[in-house]
Amino acid sequence: MKLEKGQRLVLIGDSITDCERRFPYGEGLFQGTGKGYAALVEGLLQTAYPERPVRVTNMGIGGNTVRDLQARWRTDVLDLKPDWLTVMIGINDVWRQFDQPAVTDSHVNLDEYEQTLEELVRSALPGLKGLVILTPFYLEPNAQDRMRSRMDEYGAAARRVAERAGAIFVDTQAAFAEPLAHSHPTEIASDRVHPNLTGHLVLARALLGALDFDWSRLQVGAQVRS
């Protein structure tokens, strides 16, 4: 597993990351990391790797776009000095183009999204042991759907940024492909964006898989190894 004992993992993003986390810092007791994939990641790490404690800090804020991350990047990422950083942003950058099409100043076009995301992650790279970039997603199996198609474009931009930055890349849209093959999207997210616990488990599994999490450690009676 890529995370080492004593390291700090900071997760930043929008409402999918936020999920009722504690403010100003989403960490600590009493569901400080919230109720979504960030909390599941923390719980699974503590369960499978009790000998390797990792400090997990959730810095998601609902409604954020990449512009909002830019405005708070210094205080909410760089000043926290993470060893590992995960970034999942872009859903609102796309969504505002569809739910408020006339409010054009709330739209983040593709070029701005890609350029800003790259500037942000590159500014964090010197202090990091590892970086993970996750795509935005829209829980719609029809890839020709207008919003799904646009979201895929932003996901492709996230992939390009990850490749240029040498980051680990997680395609969350692809991670949802299997459950969406068997379930209607509203069974996972009533608005196709904010997932229920099942959806957050999909995200946690995809992220931890990219970090070489050893799932056999969750077996009952599994021997704890260093």
C-alpha positions in Angstrom: 0.0 0.0 0.0 1.4 3.4 -1.0 0.4 5.3 2.1 3.0 5.1 4.9 2.7 5.3 8.7 2.3 8.9 9.9 1.6 10.4 6.6 -1.2 12.9 5.9 -3.8 12.4 3.2 -5.7 15.5 2.2 -8.8 15.1 -0.1 -10.1 18.2 -1.8 -13.2 18.7 -4.0 -16.8 19.6 -4.0 -19.9 18.3 -2.3 -19.1 14.7 -3.2 -16.0 15.0 -1.1 -17.5 17.3 1.6 -20.4 15.1 2.6 -21.1 16.9 6.0 -17.5 16.9 7.0 -16.3 19.0 10.0 -15.2 22.7 9.4 -12.7 24.2 9.1 -10.8 20.9 8.9 -12.6 17.7 8.1 -10.8 15.3 10.4 -11.0 13.7 13.9 -13.6 12.2 16.1 -17.4 12.1 15.5 -17.4 11.8 11.8 -14.9 14.6 11.2 -14.2 13.3 7.7 -18.0 13.4 6.9 -20.3 10.6 5.6 -19.0 9.9 2.1 -16.1 8.3 0.4 -13.5 10.2 2.4 -14.9 8.7 5.6 -15.0 5.3 4.0 -11.4 5.6 2.9 -10.4 6.6 6.5 -12.3 3.7 8.0 -11.0 1.1 5.6 -7.4 2.3 6.2 -7.8 2.1 9.9 -9.4 -1.3 9.7 -7.0 -2.9 7.3 -3.8 -1.1 8.4 -4.1 -0.5 12.1 -0.3 -0.6 12.4 0.0 2.2 9.8 -2.0 5.2 11.0 -2.6 7.8 8.3 -4.1 11.3 9.1 -7.0 11.8 6.7 -8.3 15.4 6.2 -11.4 16.1 4.1 -11.3 19.6 2.6 -14.2 19.3 0.2 -16.8 22.1 0.0 -20.2 21.7 -1.6 -20.8 23.7 -4.8 -17.1 24.3 -5.5 -15.7 24.6 -9.0 -12.0 24.6 -9.9 -12.1 28.4 -9.5 -13.2 27.9 -5.9 -10.3 25.5 -5.3 -7.9 28.1 -6.7 -9.2 30.7 -4.3 -8.6 28.5 -1.2 -5.7 26.4 -2.4 -3.1 28.0 -0.2 -5.0 27.6 3.1 -6.8 24.3 2.3 -3.9 22.4 0.6 -0.5 24.0 0.7 -0.6 25.2 4.3 -1.7 21.7 5.5 1.5 20.2 4.0 -0.1 16.9 2.9 2.1 13.9 2.0 -0.6 12.7 -0.3 -3.3 14.7 -2.1 -6.4 13.7 -3.9 -8.3 16.1 -6.1 -11.8 15.5 -7.5 -13.4 18.5 -9.1 -15.3 19.4 -12.2 -18.9 18.3 -11.6 -20.1 21.9 -10.8 -17.9 23.3 -13.6 -20.1 21.3 -16.0 -23.4 21.3 -14.1 -23.7 25.1 -14.0 -23.7 25.0 -17.8 -26.9 23.0 -17.7 -28.9 24.0 -14.6 -28.3 27.8 -15.1 -27.4 28.2 -18.7 -28.2 32.0 -18.7 -25.8 32.7 -15.8 -22.7 32.4 -18.0 -20.3 33.9 -15.5 -20.8 30.7 -13.3 -19.7 28.5 -16.2 -16.1 27.2 -16.2 -15.2 26.3 -19.8 -13.0 23.3 -20.6 -9.8 25.3 -21.3 -10.1 27.2 -18.0 -10.8 24.0 -16.1 -7.8 22.2 -17.5 -5.4 25.1 -17.2 -6.4 25.9 -13.6 -6.4 22.3 -12.5 -2.9 21.9 -13.8 -1.6 25.1 -12.2 -3.0 24.0 -8.9 -1.6 20.5 -8.8 1.8 21.6 -10.1 2.0 24.1 -7.2 1.5 21.3 -4.8 3.8 18.7 -6.3 7.1 19.8 -4.7 5.9 19.0 -1.2 4.0 15.8 -2.0 4.9 12.1 -1.8 2.0 11.3 -4.1 -0.9 12.9 -6.0 -4.2 11.4 -7.2 -6.5 13.1 -9.7 -10.0 11.7 -10.0 -12.4 12.6 -12.8 -15.7 14.3 -12.3 -18.7 12.0 -13.1 -22.3 12.0 -14.1 -24.4 8.9 -13.3 -25.9 8.5 -16.7 -25.0 5.3 -18.7 -25.9 6.9 -22.1 -22.6 8.5 -23.2 -24.5 10.5 -25.8 -26.5 12.4 -23.1 -25.5 16.0 -23.4 -24.4 16.5 -19.8 -22.7 13.0 -19.6 -20.9 13.8 -22.9 -19.7 17.2 -21.5 -18.6 15.6 -18.3 -16.5 13.0 -20.2 -14.7 15.9 -21.9 -13.7 17.3 -18.5 -12.8 13.8 -17.4 -10.4 13.6 -20.3 -8.9 16.9 -19.4 -8.3 15.6 -15.8 -6.6 12.6 -17.4 -4.3 14.9 -19.4 -3.4 16.9 -16.4 -2.6 13.7 -14.4 -0.4 12.4 -17.2 1.5 15.7 -17.5 1.9 15.9 -13.7 2.9 12.3 -13.2 -0.1 11.8 -10.9 -2.1 8.6 -10.3 -5.3 8.8 -12.3 -8.7 7.5 -11.3 -11.5 7.3 -13.8 -14.5 7.5 -11.5 -16.9 7.4 -14.5 -15.5 4.1 -15.5 -15.7 2.9 -11.9 -19.5 3.4 -12.0 -19.9 1.5 -15.3 -20.5 -1.9 -13.7 -23.1 -0.8 -11.1 -24.9 1.3 -13.8 -25.1 -1.9 -16.0 -27.3 -3.4 -13.4 -29.0 -0.5 -11.6 -30.9 2.6 -12.7 -28.9 5.7 -12.0 -31.4 7.0 -9.5 -30.8 3.8 -7.4 -27.3 5.2 -6.8 -27.9 9.0 -7.0 -31.4 10.4 -7.2 -30.0 13.5 -9.1 -27.4 11.5 -10.9 -24.7 13.5 -9.1 -24.8 13.0 -5.3 -24.3 9.3 -4.6 -25.8 7.3 -1.8 -23.6 5.0 0.3 -23.3 2.5 -2.5 -21.9 5.2 -4.8 -19.5 6.4 -2.2 -18.3 2.8 -1.7 -17.6 2.7 -5.5 -15.5 5.9 -5.2 -13.7 4.6 -2.1 -12.9 1.3 -3.8 -11.6 3.0 -6.9 -9.4 5.4 -4.9 -8.0 2.8 -2.6 -7.4 0.4 -5.5 -5.2 3.1 -7.1 -3.2 3.3 -3.8 -2.5 -0.5 -3.9 -4.8 -1.2 -0.9 -4.6 -4.9 0.0 -8.2 -6.0 0.2 -7.3 -9.4 1.7 -6.5 -7.5 5.0 -10.3 -7.1 5.5 -10.8 -10.8 5.7 -11.9 -12.0 9.1 -8.9 -13.4 10.9 -6.4 -12.0 8.4 -2.9 -11.7 9.7 -1.7 -8.2 10.1 1.5 -7.6 8.2 3.9 -4.7 8.3 
